[in-house]
Amino acid sequence: MTLRVLVADDQALVRTGFRMIIDARDDLEVVGEASDGREAVRLARERAPDVVLMDVRMPVLDGIEATRRIVADGGRARVLVLTTWDVDAHVVAALRAGASGFLLKDIRPAELVEAIRVTARGDALLAPAVLSRVLDRFLRTTPDPAPPPSLRELSGREREVLTLIGQALSNAEIAGRLGLSEATVKNHVTAVLRKLGLRDRVQAVVAAYDHGLVEPRRPRGRP
């Protein structure tokens, strides 16, 4: 199956570069290009992409708000945010808007291609350089005024799994920690996402922090 990709960036050269990388792969296809956030939202509705590569800083409508609108539309598109700015606020805002991943634009072509495939599968993806910092500082950076979804629907085991997802553990690591098979863990993860109405693993991490199941580590030097 060919994965449909929408590229949203206000720089024509960047869009051209992404298109060349993506169209060179047999299983990927660029189905549209947007030069601003409003156009990205419109094309996401019209072209039904599997993945949207979304720049953060764009005219008319920025990438964060465009991501929020695309996710709110309820389509199948998953948003992979790319930026030159390694800034926590952008990462957290993108996650809260519903992005399924966050990468810096200086990644290599092969890494970009794999990121698109991972995102399309529904697996959460964050640049390793920013993941641990975002998790450690999440609540202190941008508290969410909206209440998180209720945990009352989760079983005790599902709550344990959500807590470990929030600690950035893989299914294999969770299986080892809880003495379960990976298949069983995968079933629990699926149930957690369904019961809490979450799109993917990144949103599960957000929920784990918002519920207080995982707390940011204190900066060094502070009591």
N, C-alpha and C positions, 0 to 999 in steps of 0.2 A: 504494500500500500504506500502511495506517495503522500508525504506529509506536506500540507499546505501552509506556507509561511507568509505573513504580512510584515513588511519592514517599515517602521515609522521612525524617521530621523529628519531633522530640518536641513542636513547637509547632503547635497546631491552626491558628492563623492563617496560619502560613507554608505549611502544606500546602494550605489553602484558596486562598491566593494563587497558588501554583504550579498548582493544578488549574484555576483560572480562566484563567490564561495559556495553559496547554497545551490545554485543551478548546476554546479559541476558535479553534484551528487545525484545518483539515480533515484534515490528515495525521497528527495526534497524538491520542492518547487515554490518559487516566489509567485504569489497570486496577486500581489499589489504592493504599491509603495505610497507612503503618506509623508507629507512634509510638515504636518502639524498635528496636534492631538485631536482636533475636531475631525480632520480627514481620516485619522486612524480609526476613530469610533465608527464613522460612516462606512469605511471599507470593511471593518470587522463584521458589520451587520450584513453587508452586501456579498462579501466573498467567502464568509464562513471559514476562516483559516483555522488550522489546528494550533498554531503558535503565532503570537505577535511579538516581534522584536521591538521593544519600545524604548526610545530615548527619553531621558528625564526632562531635559531642558529643551522645550519646543515652543514656538509662537502659537498664538490664538488660544490653545489649551495645552497645559503642560502634560508630561507623560504620566504623572501620578493621577491626576484627575481623569485622564483618558483611560487609564487602567481601571479606575473605579467604575467608570461608566460601562466599559466593555464587560467587566465581571457582573455588574448589576443587570445587564441584558440577559444573562442566563444562558448564553451560547456555549459552545464547546471550546472556544478559544482560550488557551492559557497564555498568560503574558510573561515574557522573559525580559526583564528590564536591563538595559545596558547603558552605561554612562562612563564618562572619563572622570567622574567625581567620586572618589572613595570617601564618602561622607555618611556618617551614621544616620543622620536625619533622613537622607534620601532612601537608605535601605529600609528603615523602619516605616517611613511613609508608604513606600512601595508595598511592603508586606501587609500593612493595614488596609491598603487599597485592594488587595487580593492578588498581588503578583505571585507567580509560582516559582520565581527564581530571580537572581540578581547577579550580574557579571560586569566586570570592567571591560571597556572596549579594547584593551591591549591584549586580550587573550588571543591565542593562536587559532588559525582557521579550523584545524581539526578539533580543538576544544569547543569552538562555537557550534560546529556541526553536532558534536556529541551532546552539547547542552540542549540543542533544539530537540534531539531525539529523546533525551531524558525527560524534558519538560512535557513533551507530547504524550509520554507514557503515564504522566500523572505523578512522577517522582519529583519531589522538591529539590531545587538546586540553588545553592548559594556559592558565591566565590569563596574558596577557603580562606582567603586573606581577610575577609570581613565577617565570616560566620561567627567565630568565637567571640569577637568583640560585640557584635550585635546582640548575641544571646546574653552576655554578661551585663550589658548596659541597657537592655530593652526597656524595662519599666521606667528607669530614671530618664530615658531619652524623650519618649513621647507617651505619657499615660493616655489610655484610651477612655474617653468619656462614656462610651457605650458599654453597657453591661455585657460580659461574655455569655455565651450560651450555657444553659444549665448542665451540670454534671449529673443530675439526678437520674438521667436515663442510662448512665453507664453502670456496668457491673463493677465489682471490686477489681477484677483482673483487668478490665478495660481501662479503669482509672490508673492502674499501675503502668499499663502500656503507654497511656498518654503522658504520664510523668516522664518516662524514659525517652519518649519521642522528644519531649521538651528539653532533655539533656543532650539532644543531637545524636542519640544512639541509632545505629542501623537495625534492621530486623534481625540480622544475625547476632548482633550484640545483645539485643533485647532477649532473644531466644536463650542465649547463654546465661544471661543474668537471671531469668525466671525459670530456667530448666524446661523450656518448651521447644517444640519444633518450629522451624522458620515458617512452615505452612500455617501453623496455629497462630503465630504472631501476626502473619499477614491477614488472617481472618479477623483478628482482634482490631488491627489497624483499620481495616475496611469498616468494621462495625462502629468504631469511634468516629470516623469521618462522617458516616451516614447519620448516626444519632445526633451529632452536634452540628450537622449541616455544613461541614467544612469541605472545601474543594480538594485539598491535597495536604501533604505532610507539613509544608511550610505553615499553613493555617493552623495545623494542629500544634505546632510549636508556639505560635501566637496564643492560642487558647490555653496551653499549659502555663504560660507566664501570666496571662490575665487572670487565671483562676488561682494563682499563687501556688501551683503544684511545683513550680521551679522558681527559685529566686536568684536574681543577679548576684554574682559574687562581688564582695566589697573591693574597691580599689586598694591596691597595696599601700600600706602606710596609714590606713584608716582603721579605727577600732571596729 
